[in-house]
Amino acid sequence: MNKFQRLLRSTRAATAVEYGLILALIFVAALIAMTAVGKSASAMWNTVSSTSVDAMSGN
């Protein structure tokens, strides 16, 4: 229990927690960005596909 109390008072532990929170925020932002890019790329290729099919069928 004494080690736990020292850990709570330690500034190194607080810094580690802050870095962990920053890392989690960066991860969430990257995940959101990659999802948006993936959806955009998917929509683009769907448009290319449907345009190609229309062009080949003469529509």
N, C-alpha and C positions, 0 to 999 in steps of 0.2 A: 504494500500500500504506500510505503514511503517513496518508492521509485515512481509510482503513478503521480503522487503529489508534486514531486520534483519535475516530472515531465509536463504537468499542467502549467507550472510556473516558468518553464524554460522558454526563452525567446526563439531558440532553434526549432522547437516543435511548432511554434506559431508560424514561423517562416515556412516550414515544410508544408503546413496546412494551406497557407496562402498560395504557395507554388502549386499545390495540388488543385486548388480551386481554379487558378489561372489555366492550368493544363486542361481541366475539365471544360472550361469555357471555350478554349481554343478547339478542343475536340468537337464540341457541339456545333460551333460555327462552321468548322470544316465539313461536318456531316450534313448540315443544312445546305451548304454551298454545293457539295457533290451531288446531293439529291436534286437540287434545282438544275444543275448542269445535265444530269442524267435524263431528267424529264424533257428538257429542251432538246437534247440530242435525239431522244426517242421521237419526239414530235417532228423534228426535221427529217429523220429517215422515213417516217411514215408518209410525209408529204412527198419525198423523193420517190418512194415506192408507188404511191397512188398515181403520181404524175407519169411515171414510167409505164405503168400498166395502161393508163389512158392513151398514152402516145403509141404504144404497141398495138392497141386494139383499134386505133383509128378514131377515137372519140374526141 
